[in-house]
Amino acid sequence: MYCVQTSELSHNFSAQATVLKTINLQVPMGSIYGFLGPNGAGKTTTLRLILGLLKKQQGNIAVFGKSFEKNRVAILKNTGSLIESPSFYGHLTATENLVLLQKIYQCQKSRIQEVLHLVGLTATGNKRAGQFSLGMKQRLGIAVALLHSPALLILDEPTNGLDPNGIIEIRQLLTKLNQEHGITILLSSHLLAEIEKLVSHVGVINNGTMMFQGTLDELKDQQQKSSATVFETSDTMQTMQIIRNNNLVPELAEGKVSIPVVSKDTIAKIIQQLVNNGVEVYEATTIKNDLEAIFMDLINK
Amino acid sequence: MTNSFIHGFQSEWLKKKRSLASWLVIAGGFFTPLAIIIARLIHYEQLAVLYAKEGFWNQLWQSSWKSMAIFLLPVGVILSASLITQLEYKNNTWKQLHTLPLDLTSIFFSKLLVIIVMMIQFFILFNIGIYLSALIPYLLVSGVPYPKAPIPFEAMLKEDGFYFIDCLPIIALQYLLSLRYKNFLVAVGIGFGLWIASISALSWKFGYLIPYTYCPLNFLKAQNGDRVATPGINIHVMALGYFTVISIVSYIMYLSKKEKG
């Protein structure tokens, strides 16, 4: 069963502009799902639809296997969220902000100090939240999302405004919450590098269309597939023939011959055959696309 | 549903701590009594005669409500009701509020109830203020007797009740406007416009149709003169009717909002 599942979810803010096109998001139970895409891709709109902040126009949304529309309150009881900038009352202290939420969630009062400790905000005392730094505000937003020990966390760009140390701390915190408490985490980001150490599953969205969805390993497989060994020689046609003789499929681009990544032994063997056939080898390089390049490739399709 | 409403109300009540709306209630409640105390201390030589009069409490009541009914109460309600929802816009917290496990009915009515309870709080403070405006000059100026006439509690409570009912349409309409418009100035601007229109329409025979006229009309009903047209109907019933209708419209508009933060 998926923790969050959308089927054929579409949305538009005006008749001309469709923001989301038949999105089928599938967040497995217990996973950390990274929802990636450039700014304006439709990430926040999707998350707002999942949380009921936008009126659904087309498609279905199920959370914990139940329809969101019919089980809104029950689902929100087990869901913590942080959408865009953190939400809190600037004229109240961090503790006061959490107290007014504790009244609604009816969770233990001790949770307030626990979550403040978790996000490192125990020493804020009587300081009003409006006077917090951007990083502290972000931490308070995360504390708000964690207060009632939810089974699902939906975080929209949770590391915005945090310094490198803060990003690492939040990453460790989210990993801990996922591993020790089994919390499913759906988080969005426009930076793959920022979340690739954290997530188990990835969804890539661009212009309202899902470009990729799968495990991080599947994305890495794609990385492997898109890496290549490139040969620059004096005779491209003969080079291609020699490569074909080795049961490989060469491609010609910009005067260079490329093949999918092969072992060092195979490269050495091909070079030797090229030299033996009088072909001069100027360069033999293996280009490894990193995940960021794959991501860029996906969103530029 | 009931629990959800109670928890929602508790949370809403905590939110207004240190907010401008809560300070406004306190300042509004004591503003007129303070002005009366200062005026009486300036003219302290007249106090002995004034305090000995039979109709002392009635006169104090009338002078306290004069500026309150016509000016301070409508303006205070316009500002307070608008400021309560402004808390959510200003802090960008509508999205948080709407992702809490509260049904939308509880959210809508708990906020409305907070505004109403704040008004009750204001009435209590204002009545305490009226009493203090009688007591403090008596304590500070020697030779001033404590008013002989008994405090007309029943009449005061009845009048408080009428004023409270009369300001309910303002609460409902300002709440509707402030839910509808993100910009605080729109709700307050329309509110002030309607209040000015209501003052201008007091002598018009259909002036009572403007829902902001009831507080001044209630005060001026005892005054004989051409300043006010006597409505042919019960204005308090009209006020309750307006409050109910506007609240229902506001509730439907709130539920049908496409974006909730």
Interface residues (C-beta under 8 A of the other chain):
Chain A: R48 L51 G52 L53 L54 K55 R72 V73 A74 L76 K77 T79 S81 I83 E84 S85 S87 F88 Y89 G90 H91 L92 E96 V99 L100 L101 K103 I104 Y105 Q106 V144
Chain B: S4 H7 G8 Q10 S11 L14 K15 K17 R18 S19 L87 K90 N91 N92 T93 K95 Q96 H98 T99 L100 P101 L102 D103 K257 K258 E259 K260 G261
